[in-house]
Amino acid sequence: MGLRLNEGINKQKFKEICGFDLSNFVNHKNFTKLISENLIIEDNTSLKVTPKGRNLLNYVIERLCL
């Protein structure tokens, strides 16, 4: 649900709540592709969708979780 918010997913909060790193949850192949397609962005603290990714949010979430 965090990707639906402007601030995205806070990686530290994700770890506190879920007990593991966000990087252990996502499909790395698709993650890299979504970044290269400018659908998501990642920084040291969060993962967010871009404006382009927001228009394709269901697709982005599905690809991250496959």
Secondary structure, 3 states (H helix, E strand, C coil): CHHHCCCCEEHHHHHHHHCCCHHHCCCHHHHHHHHHCCCEEECCCEEEECHHHHHCHHHHHHHHHC
